[in-house]
Amino acid sequence: MKAMIERFVREEDGAAGVEYALLLAFVALVMVTYGTTVKTAVGAIWNSVATQLSTAAG
């Protein structure tokens, strides 16, 4: 594990790793920030579908 970390730090592609880490952090932040909004919207869609299916089934 230590050798893998040392190799990662020495590589010139380390900047790309940092960029990916920042992108992942940004995506996580967006998910945490808007998670409840998305959850509510998706729940409303599924409830609507369930109601329509129930009505159609009679």
CHARMM internal coordinates of N, CA and C (Angstrom, degrees):
IC EDIT
DIST 1 N 1 CA 1.4442
DIST 1 CA 1 C 1.5245
ANGL 1 N 1 CA 1 C 110.12
DIST 1 C 2 N 1.3294
ANGL 1 CA 1 C 2 N 116.15
DIHE 1 N 1 CA 1 C 2 N -43.51
DIST 2 N 2 CA 1.4574
ANGL 1 C 2 N 2 CA 120.44
DIHE 1 CA 1 C 2 N 2 CA -179.65
DIST 2 CA 2 C 1.5209
ANGL 2 N 2 CA 2 C 110.56
DIHE 1 C 2 N 2 CA 2 C -62.89
DIST 2 C 3 N 1.3417
ANGL 2 CA 2 C 3 N 116.70
DIHE 2 N 2 CA 2 C 3 N -42.06
DIST 3 N 3 CA 1.4653
ANGL 2 C 3 N 3 CA 120.63
DIHE 2 CA 2 C 3 N 3 CA 179.52
DIST 3 CA 3 C 1.5240
ANGL 3 N 3 CA 3 C 110.90
DIHE 2 C 3 N 3 CA 3 C -63.42
DIST 3 C 4 N 1.3195
ANGL 3 CA 3 C 4 N 116.81
DIHE 3 N 3 CA 3 C 4 N -37.85
DIST 4 N 4 CA 1.4548
ANGL 3 C 4 N 4 CA 120.41
DIHE 3 CA 3 C 4 N 4 CA 179.91
DIST 4 CA 4 C 1.5318
ANGL 4 N 4 CA 4 C 110.43
DIHE 3 C 4 N 4 CA 4 C -65.58
DIST 4 C 5 N 1.3149
ANGL 4 CA 4 C 5 N 117.46
DIHE 4 N 4 CA 4 C 5 N -41.01
DIST 5 N 5 CA 1.4655
ANGL 4 C 5 N 5 CA 121.16
DIHE 4 CA 4 C 5 N 5 CA 178.53
DIST 5 CA 5 C 1.5214
ANGL 5 N 5 CA 5 C 110.53
DIHE 4 C 5 N 5 CA 5 C -66.26
DIST 5 C 6 N 1.3385
ANGL 5 CA 5 C 6 N 116.82
DIHE 5 N 5 CA 5 C 6 N -42.48
DIST 6 N 6 CA 1.4627
ANGL 5 C 6 N 6 CA 120.07
DIHE 5 CA 5 C 6 N 6 CA 178.58
DIST 6 CA 6 C 1.5231
ANGL 6 N 6 CA 6 C 110.82
DIHE 5 C 6 N 6 CA 6 C -62.75
DIST 6 C 7 N 1.3275
ANGL 6 CA 6 C 7 N 117.40
DIHE 6 N 6 CA 6 C 7 N -41.03
DIST 7 N 7 CA 1.4649
ANGL 6 C 7 N 7 CA 121.15
DIHE 6 CA 6 C 7 N 7 CA 179.09
DIST 7 CA 7 C 1.5274
ANGL 7 N 7 CA 7 C 109.64
DIHE 6 C 7 N 7 CA 7 C -64.81
DIST 7 C 8 N 1.3227
ANGL 7 CA 7 C 8 N 117.11
DIHE 7 N 7 CA 7 C 8 N -39.93
DIST 8 N 8 CA 1.4589
ANGL 7 C 8 N 8 CA 121.19
DIHE 7 CA 7 C 8 N 8 CA 179.18
DIST 8 CA 8 C 1.5220
ANGL 8 N 8 CA 8 C 111.03
DIHE 7 C 8 N 8 CA 8 C -62.89
DIST 8 C 9 N 1.3236
ANGL 8 CA 8 C 9 N 117.37
DIHE 8 N 8 CA 8 C 9 N -41.31
DIST 9 N 9 CA 1.4629
ANGL 8 C 9 N 9 CA 121.73
DIHE 8 CA 8 C 9 N 9 CA -179.14
DIST 9 CA 9 C 1.5193
ANGL 9 N 9 CA 9 C 110.89
DIHE 8 C 9 N 9 CA 9 C -68.31
DIST 9 C 10 N 1.3374
ANGL 9 CA 9 C 10 N 117.81
DIHE 9 N 9 CA 9 C 10 N -37.48
DIST 10 N 10 CA 1.4618
ANGL 9 C 10 N 10 CA 121.84
DIHE 9 CA 9 C 10 N 10 CA -178.09
DIST 10 CA 10 C 1.5150
ANGL 10 N 10 CA 10 C 113.32
DIHE 9 C 10 N 10 CA 10 C -74.93
DIST 10 C 11 N 1.3136
ANGL 10 CA 10 C 11 N 117.86
DIHE 10 N 10 CA 10 C 11 N -28.47
DIST 11 N 11 CA 1.4597
ANGL 10 C 11 N 11 CA 120.52
DIHE 10 CA 10 C 11 N 11 CA -175.10
DIST 11 CA 11 C 1.5258
ANGL 11 N 11 CA 11 C 111.05
DIHE 10 C 11 N 11 CA 11 C -63.15
DIST 11 C 12 N 1.3244
ANGL 11 CA 11 C 12 N 114.62
DIHE 11 N 11 CA 11 C 12 N 146.69
DIST 12 N 12 CA 1.4574
ANGL 11 C 12 N 12 CA 119.61
DIHE 11 CA 11 C 12 N 12 CA 177.56
DIST 12 CA 12 C 1.5211
ANGL 12 N 12 CA 12 C 110.99
DIHE 11 C 12 N 12 CA 12 C -75.84
DIST 12 C 13 N 1.3047
ANGL 12 CA 12 C 13 N 116.75
DIHE 12 N 12 CA 12 C 13 N -17.13
DIST 13 N 13 CA 1.4538
ANGL 12 C 13 N 13 CA 120.57
DIHE 12 CA 12 C 13 N 13 CA 178.27
DIST 13 CA 13 C 1.5215
ANGL 13 N 13 CA 13 C 111.81
DIHE 12 C 13 N 13 CA 13 C -81.25
DIST 13 C 14 N 1.3155
ANGL 13 CA 13 C 14 N 116.72
DIHE 13 N 13 CA 13 C 14 N 7.01
DIST 14 N 14 CA 1.4577
ANGL 13 C 14 N 14 CA 120.82
DIHE 13 CA 13 C 14 N 14 CA -179.62
DIST 14 CA 14 C 1.5161
ANGL 14 N 14 CA 14 C 112.60
DIHE 13 C 14 N 14 CA 14 C -59.72
DIST 14 C 15 N 1.3337
ANGL 14 CA 14 C 15 N 116.26
DIHE 14 N 14 CA 14 C 15 N -31.42
DIST 15 N 15 CA 1.4635
ANGL 14 C 15 N 15 CA 119.57
DIHE 14 CA 14 C 15 N 15 CA 178.45
DIST 15 CA 15 C 1.5184
ANGL 15 N 15 CA 15 C 110.38
DIHE 14 C 15 N 15 CA 15 C -62.26
DIST 15 C 16 N 1.3228
ANGL 15 CA 15 C 16 N 116.84
DIHE 15 N 15 CA 15 C 16 N -37.76
DIST 16 N 16 CA 1.4602
ANGL 15 C 16 N 16 CA 120.11
DIHE 15 CA 15 C 16 N 16 CA 177.74
DIST 16 CA 16 C 1.5257
ANGL 16 N 16 CA 16 C 109.73
DIHE 15 C 16 N 16 CA 16 C -64.60
DIST 16 C 17 N 1.3225
ANGL 16 CA 16 C 17 N 116.76
DIHE 16 N 16 CA 16 C 17 N -37.63
DIST 17 N 17 CA 1.4597
ANGL 16 C 17 N 17 CA 120.38
DIHE 16 CA 16 C 17 N 17 CA 177.46
DIST 17 CA 17 C 1.5138
ANGL 17 N 17 CA 17 C 111.59
DIHE 16 C 17 N 17 CA 17 C -63.10
DIST 17 C 18 N 1.3202
ANGL 17 CA 17 C 18 N 116.07
DIHE 17 N 17 CA 17 C 18 N -39.94
DIST 18 N 18 CA 1.4679
ANGL 17 C 18 N 18 CA 120.39
DIHE 17 CA 17 C 18 N 18 CA 177.93
DIST 18 CA 18 C 1.5261
ANGL 18 N 18 CA 18 C 109.90
DIHE 17 C 18 N 18 CA 18 C -65.26
DIST 18 C 19 N 1.3224
ANGL 18 CA 18 C 19 N 116.35
DIHE 18 N 18 CA 18 C 19 N -40.79
DIST 19 N 19 CA 1.4615
ANGL 18 C 19 N 19 CA 119.91
DIHE 18 CA 18 C 19 N 19 CA 178.83
DIST 19 CA 19 C 1.5225
ANGL 19 N 19 CA 19 C 110.90
DIHE 18 C 19 N 19 CA 19 C -62.34
DIST 19 C 20 N 1.3243
ANGL 19 CA 19 C 20 N 116.72
DIHE 19 N 19 CA 19 C 20 N -42.89
DIST 20 N 20 CA 1.4628
ANGL 19 C 20 N 20 CA 120.06
DIHE 19 CA 19 C 20 N 20 CA 178.01
DIST 20 CA 20 C 1.5260
ANGL 20 N 20 CA 20 C 110.83
DIHE 19 C 20 N 20 CA 20 C -64.56
DIST 20 C 21 N 1.3104
ANGL 20 CA 20 C 21 N 117.27
DIHE 20 N 20 CA 20 C 21 N -38.34
DIST 21 N 21 CA 1.4621
ANGL 20 C 21 N 21 CA 120.86
DIHE 20 CA 20 C 21 N 21 CA 178.69
DIST 21 CA 21 C 1.5300
ANGL 21 N 21 CA 21 C 110.48
DIHE 20 C 21 N 21 CA 21 C -64.65
DIST 21 C 22 N 1.3271
ANGL 21 CA 21 C 22 N 116.69
DIHE 21 N 21 CA 21 C 22 N -41.74
DIST 22 N 22 CA 1.4674
ANGL 21 C 22 N 22 CA 120.13
DIHE 21 CA 21 C 22 N 22 CA 177.60
DIST 22 CA 22 C 1.5238
ANGL 22 N 22 CA 22 C 111.29
DIHE 21 C 22 N 22 CA 22 C -64.94
DIST 22 C 23 N 1.3248
ANGL 22 CA 22 C 23 N 116.47
DIHE 22 N 22 CA 22 C 23 N -40.60
DIST 23 N 23 CA 1.4581
ANGL 22 C 23 N 23 CA 120.73
DIHE 22 CA 22 C 23 N 23 CA 177.77
DIST 23 CA 23 C 1.5244
ANGL 23 N 23 CA 23 C 110.67
DIHE 22 C 23 N 23 CA 23 C -62.90
DIST 23 C 24 N 1.3247
ANGL 23 CA 23 C 24 N 116.56
DIHE 23 N 23 CA 23 C 24 N -43.75
DIST 24 N 24 CA 1.4577
ANGL 23 C 24 N 24 CA 121.03
DIHE 23 CA 23 C 24 N 24 CA 178.11
DIST 24 CA 24 C 1.5266
ANGL 24 N 24 CA 24 C 110.96
DIHE 23 C 24 N 24 CA 24 C -62.60
DIST 24 C 25 N 1.3250
ANGL 24 CA 24 C 25 N 116.79
DIHE 24 N 24 CA 24 C 25 N -41.29
DIST 25 N 25 CA 1.4647
ANGL 24 C 25 N 25 CA 120.58
DIHE 24 CA 24 C 25 N 25 CA 178.31
DIST 25 CA 25 C 1.5294
ANGL 25 N 25 CA 25 C 110.70
DIHE 24 C 25 N 25 CA 25 C -63.79
DIST 25 C 26 N 1.3227
ANGL 25 CA 25 C 26 N 117.04
DIHE 25 N 25 CA 25 C 26 N -39.85
DIST 26 N 26 CA 1.4627
ANGL 25 C 26 N 26 CA 121.01
DIHE 25 CA 25 C 26 N 26 CA 178.79
DIST 26 CA 26 C 1.5254
ANGL 26 N 26 CA 26 C 110.88
DIHE 25 C 26 N 26 CA 26 C -64.99
DIST 26 C 27 N 1.3276
ANGL 26 CA 26 C 27 N 116.80
DIHE 26 N 26 CA 26 C 27 N -44.63
DIST 27 N 27 CA 1.4662
ANGL 26 C 27 N 27 CA 120.81
DIHE 26 CA 26 C 27 N 27 CA 178.76
DIST 27 CA 27 C 1.5273
ANGL 27 N 27 CA 27 C 110.11
DIHE 26 C 27 N 27 CA 27 C -61.80
DIST 27 C 28 N 1.3308
ANGL 27 CA 27 C 28 N 116.60
DIHE 27 N 27 CA 27 C 28 N -42.60
DIST 28 N 28 CA 1.4648
ANGL 27 C 28 N 28 CA 120.29
DIHE 27 CA 27 C 28 N 28 CA 178.72
DIST 28 CA 28 C 1.5279
ANGL 28 N 28 CA 28 C 110.62
DIHE 27 C 28 N 28 CA 28 C -62.75
DIST 28 C 29 N 1.3178
ANGL 28 CA 28 C 29 N 117.18
DIHE 28 N 28 CA 28 C 29 N -40.92
DIST 29 N 29 CA 1.4651
ANGL 28 C 29 N 29 CA 121.22
DIHE 28 CA 28 C 29 N 29 CA 178.81
DIST 29 CA 29 C 1.5270
ANGL 29 N 29 CA 29 C 111.03
DIHE 28 C 29 N 29 CA 29 C -62.65
DIST 29 C 30 N 1.3185
ANGL 29 CA 29 C 30 N 116.46
DIHE 29 N 29 CA 29 C 30 N -43.57
DIST 30 N 30 CA 1.4655
ANGL 29 C 30 N 30 CA 120.48
DIHE 29 CA 29 C 30 N 30 CA 178.47
DIST 30 CA 30 C 1.5275
ANGL 30 N 30 CA 30 C 110.29
DIHE 29 C 30 N 30 CA 30 C -63.45
DIST 30 C 31 N 1.3314
ANGL 30 CA 30 C 31 N 116.60
DIHE 30 N 30 CA 30 C 31 N -41.86
DIST 31 N 31 CA 1.4648
ANGL 30 C 31 N 31 CA 120.00
DIHE 30 CA 30 C 31 N 31 CA 179.93
DIST 31 CA 31 C 1.5254
ANGL 31 N 31 CA 31 C 111.35
DIHE 30 C 31 N 31 CA 31 C -63.26
DIST 31 C 32 N 1.3231
ANGL 31 CA 31 C 32 N 116.38
DIHE 31 N 31 CA 31 C 32 N -41.54
DIST 32 N 32 CA 1.4645
ANGL 31 C 32 N 32 CA 119.89
DIHE 31 CA 31 C 32 N 32 CA 179.76
DIST 32 CA 32 C 1.5259
ANGL 32 N 32 CA 32 C 110.20
DIHE 31 C 32 N 32 CA 32 C -68.53
DIST 32 C 33 N 1.3243
ANGL 32 CA 32 C 33 N 116.51
DIHE 32 N 32 CA 32 C 33 N -40.61
DIST 33 N 33 CA 1.4585
ANGL 32 C 33 N 33 CA 120.92
DIHE 32 CA 32 C 33 N 33 CA -176.99
DIST 33 CA 33 C 1.5279
ANGL 33 N 33 CA 33 C 112.21
DIHE 32 C 33 N 33 CA 33 C -68.36
DIST 33 C 34 N 1.3292
ANGL 33 CA 33 C 34 N 116.51
DIHE 33 N 33 CA 33 C 34 N -45.46
DIST 34 N 34 CA 1.4594
ANGL 33 C 34 N 34 CA 120.42
DIHE 33 CA 33 C 34 N 34 CA -174.50
DIST 34 CA 34 C 1.5244
ANGL 34 N 34 CA 34 C 113.16
DIHE 33 C 34 N 34 CA 34 C -105.42
DIST 34 C 35 N 1.3054
ANGL 34 CA 34 C 35 N 117.61
DIHE 34 N 34 CA 34 C 35 N 9.27
DIST 35 N 35 CA 1.4605
ANGL 34 C 35 N 35 CA 121.31
DIHE 34 CA 34 C 35 N 35 CA -177.28
DIST 35 CA 35 C 1.5120
ANGL 35 N 35 CA 35 C 113.35
DIHE 34 C 35 N 35 CA 35 C -59.26
DIST 35 C 36 N 1.3258
ANGL 35 CA 35 C 36 N 117.08
DIHE 35 N 35 CA 35 C 36 N -45.72
DIST 36 N 36 CA 1.4677
ANGL 35 C 36 N 36 CA 119.46
DIHE 35 CA 35 C 36 N 36 CA -178.27
DIST 36 CA 36 C 1.5226
ANGL 36 N 36 CA 36 C 111.50
DIHE 35 C 36 N 36 CA 36 C -68.46
DIST 36 C 37 N 1.3229
ANGL 36 CA 36 C 37 N 117.10
DIHE 36 N 36 CA 36 C 37 N -35.00
DIST 37 N 37 CA 1.4608
ANGL 36 C 37 N 37 CA 120.54
DIHE 36 CA 36 C 37 N 37 CA 178.09
DIST 37 CA 37 C 1.5171
ANGL 37 N 37 CA 37 C 110.44
DIHE 36 C 37 N 37 CA 37 C -65.00
DIST 37 C 38 N 1.3179
ANGL 37 CA 37 C 38 N 116.12
DIHE 37 N 37 CA 37 C 38 N -45.52
DIST 38 N 38 CA 1.4614
ANGL 37 C 38 N 38 CA 120.81
DIHE 37 CA 37 C 38 N 38 CA 179.15
DIST 38 CA 38 C 1.5258
ANGL 38 N 38 CA 38 C 109.83
DIHE 37 C 38 N 38 CA 38 C -65.25
DIST 38 C 39 N 1.3195
ANGL 38 CA 38 C 39 N 116.60
DIHE 38 N 38 CA 38 C 39 N -41.40
DIST 39 N 39 CA 1.4689
ANGL 38 C 39 N 39 CA 121.08
DIHE 38 CA 38 C 39 N 39 CA 179.32
DIST 39 CA 39 C 1.5234
ANGL 39 N 39 CA 39 C 110.34
DIHE 38 C 39 N 39 CA 39 C -59.38
DIST 39 C 40 N 1.3117
ANGL 39 CA 39 C 40 N 116.94
DIHE 39 N 39 CA 39 C 40 N -44.54
DIST 40 N 40 CA 1.4610
ANGL 39 C 40 N 40 CA 121.25
DIHE 39 CA 39 C 40 N 40 CA -179.84
DIST 40 CA 40 C 1.5252
ANGL 40 N 40 CA 40 C 110.90
DIHE 39 C 40 N 40 CA 40 C -64.39
DIST 40 C 41 N 1.3308
ANGL 40 CA 40 C 41 N 116.78
DIHE 40 N 40 CA 40 C 41 N -44.08
DIST 41 N 41 CA 1.4609
ANGL 40 C 41 N 41 CA 120.74
DIHE 40 CA 40 C 41 N 41 CA -179.01
DIST 41 CA 41 C 1.5241
ANGL 41 N 41 CA 41 C 111.42
DIHE 40 C 41 N 41 CA 41 C -64.75
DIST 41 C 42 N 1.3208
ANGL 41 CA 41 C 42 N 116.93
DIHE 41 N 41 CA 41 C 42 N -44.36
DIST 42 N 42 CA 1.4649
ANGL 41 C 42 N 42 CA 120.51
DIHE 41 CA 41 C 42 N 42 CA 179.90
DIST 42 CA 42 C 1.5293
ANGL 42 N 42 CA 42 C 110.01
DIHE 41 C 42 N 42 CA 42 C -66.04
DIST 42 C 43 N 1.3152
ANGL 42 CA 42 C 43 N 116.87
DIHE 42 N 42 CA 42 C 43 N -39.89
DIST 43 N 43 CA 1.4620
ANGL 42 C 43 N 43 CA 120.27
DIHE 42 CA 42 C 43 N 43 CA 176.85
DIST 43 CA 43 C 1.5209
ANGL 43 N 43 CA 43 C 111.95
DIHE 42 C 43 N 43 CA 43 C -60.59
DIST 43 C 44 N 1.3252
ANGL 43 CA 43 C 44 N 116.69
DIHE 43 N 43 CA 43 C 44 N -41.45
DIST 44 N 44 CA 1.4632
ANGL 43 C 44 N 44 CA 120.93
DIHE 43 CA 43 C 44 N 44 CA 178.71
DIST 44 CA 44 C 1.5217
ANGL 44 N 44 CA 44 C 111.00
DIHE 43 C 44 N 44 CA 44 C -64.32
DIST 44 C 45 N 1.3248
ANGL 44 CA 44 C 45 N 117.04
DIHE 44 N 44 CA 44 C 45 N -39.69
DIST 45 N 45 CA 1.4675
ANGL 44 C 45 N 45 CA 120.96
DIHE 44 CA 44 C 45 N 45 CA 178.46
DIST 45 CA 45 C 1.5236
ANGL 45 N 45 CA 45 C 110.01
DIHE 44 C 45 N 45 CA 45 C -63.05
DIST 45 C 46 N 1.3306
ANGL 45 CA 45 C 46 N 116.82
DIHE 45 N 45 CA 45 C 46 N -47.47
DIST 46 N 46 CA 1.4714
ANGL 45 C 46 N 46 CA 120.24
DIHE 45 CA 45 C 46 N 46 CA -179.06
DIST 46 CA 46 C 1.5195
ANGL 46 N 46 CA 46 C 110.88
DIHE 45 C 46 N 46 CA 46 C -64.71
DIST 46 C 47 N 1.3238
ANGL 46 CA 46 C 47 N 118.21
DIHE 46 N 46 CA 46 C 47 N -38.52
DIST 47 N 47 CA 1.4654
ANGL 46 C 47 N 47 CA 120.62
DIHE 46 CA 46 C 47 N 47 CA 177.34
DIST 47 CA 47 C 1.5221
ANGL 47 N 47 CA 47 C 111.10
DIHE 46 C 47 N 47 CA 47 C -63.63
DIST 47 C 48 N 1.3221
ANGL 47 CA 47 C 48 N 116.45
DIHE 47 N 47 CA 47 C 48 N -39.50
DIST 48 N 48 CA 1.4561
ANGL 47 C 48 N 48 CA 120.92
DIHE 47 CA 47 C 48 N 48 CA 177.77
DIST 48 CA 48 C 1.5268
ANGL 48 N 48 CA 48 C 110.81
DIHE 47 C 48 N 48 CA 48 C -63.84
DIST 48 C 49 N 1.3176
ANGL 48 CA 48 C 49 N 116.40
DIHE 48 N 48 CA 48 C 49 N -44.97
DIST 49 N 49 CA 1.4674
ANGL 48 C 49 N 49 CA 120.84
DIHE 48 CA 48 C 49 N 49 CA 178.65
DIST 49 CA 49 C 1.5264
ANGL 49 N 49 CA 49 C 110.02
DIHE 48 C 49 N 49 CA 49 C -61.86
DIST 49 C 50 N 1.3284
ANGL 49 CA 49 C 50 N 116.97
DIHE 49 N 49 CA 49 C 50 N -44.44
DIST 50 N 50 CA 1.4676
ANGL 49 C 50 N 50 CA 120.67
DIHE 49 CA 49 C 50 N 50 CA -179.92
DIST 50 CA 50 C 1.5256
ANGL 50 N 50 CA 50 C 110.96
DIHE 49 C 50 N 50 CA 50 C -62.12
DIST 50 C 51 N 1.3238
ANGL 50 CA 50 C 51 N 117.32
DIHE 50 N 50 CA 50 C 51 N -41.12
DIST 51 N 51 CA 1.4629
ANGL 50 C 51 N 51 CA 121.19
DIHE 50 CA 50 C 51 N 51 CA 179.01
DIST 51 CA 51 C 1.5196
ANGL 51 N 51 CA 51 C 111.00
DIHE 50 C 51 N 51 CA 51 C -64.30
DIST 51 C 52 N 1.3281
ANGL 51 CA 51 C 52 N 116.59
DIHE 51 N 51 CA 51 C 52 N -44.80
DIST 52 N 52 CA 1.4603
ANGL 51 C 52 N 52 CA 120.54
DIHE 51 CA 51 C 52 N 52 CA -179.84
DIST 52 CA 52 C 1.5210
ANGL 52 N 52 CA 52 C 111.44
DIHE 51 C 52 N 52 CA 52 C -64.83
DIST 52 C 53 N 1.3303
ANGL 52 CA 52 C 53 N 117.32
DIHE 52 N 52 CA 52 C 53 N -39.98
DIST 53 N 53 CA 1.4609
ANGL 52 C 53 N 53 CA 120.23
DIHE 52 CA 52 C 53 N 53 CA 177.99
DIST 53 CA 53 C 1.5233
ANGL 53 N 53 CA 53 C 111.06
DIHE 52 C 53 N 53 CA 53 C -66.50
DIST 53 C 54 N 1.3121
ANGL 53 CA 53 C 54 N 116.15
DIHE 53 N 53 CA 53 C 54 N -39.75
DIST 54 N 54 CA 1.4630
ANGL 53 C 54 N 54 CA 120.55
DIHE 53 CA 53 C 54 N 54 CA 178.80
DIST 54 CA 54 C 1.5256
ANGL 54 N 54 CA 54 C 110.78
DIHE 53 C 54 N 54 CA 54 C -64.20
DIST 54 C 55 N 1.3255
ANGL 54 CA 54 C 55 N 116.28
DIHE 54 N 54 CA 54 C 55 N -41.63
DIST 55 N 55 CA 1.4614
ANGL 54 C 55 N 55 CA 121.17
DIHE 54 CA 54 C 55 N 55 CA 178.32
DIST 55 CA 55 C 1.5214
ANGL 55 N 55 CA 55 C 110.62
DIHE 54 C 55 N 55 CA 55 C -65.83
DIST 55 C 56 N 1.3218
ANGL 55 CA 55 C 56 N 117.19
DIHE 55 N 55 CA 55 C 56 N -43.00
DIST 56 N 56 CA 1.4620
ANGL 55 C 56 N 56 CA 121.41
DIHE 55 CA 55 C 56 N 56 CA -179.30
DIST 56 CA 56 C 1.5284
ANGL 56 N 56 CA 56 C 111.25
DIHE 55 C 56 N 56 CA 56 C -66.16
DIST 56 C 57 N 1.3245
ANGL 56 CA 56 C 57 N 116.97
DIHE 56 N 56 CA 56 C 57 N -34.01
DIST 57 N 57 CA 1.4622
ANGL 56 C 57 N 57 CA 120.55
DIHE 56 CA 56 C 57 N 57 CA -179.06
DIST 57 CA 57 C 1.5292
ANGL 57 N 57 CA 57 C 111.14
DIHE 56 C 57 N 57 CA 57 C -73.68
DIST 57 C 58 N 1.3285
ANGL 57 CA 57 C 58 N 115.75
DIHE 57 N 57 CA 57 C 58 N -21.52
DIST 58 N 58 CA 1.4552
ANGL 57 C 58 N 58 CA 120.31
DIHE 57 CA 57 C 58 N 58 CA 176.02
DIST 58 CA 58 C 1.4604
ANGL 58 N 58 CA 58 C 112.58
DIHE 57 C 58 N 58 CA 58 C 80.71
END
COOR INIT
IC SEED 1 N 1 CA 1 C
IC BUILD
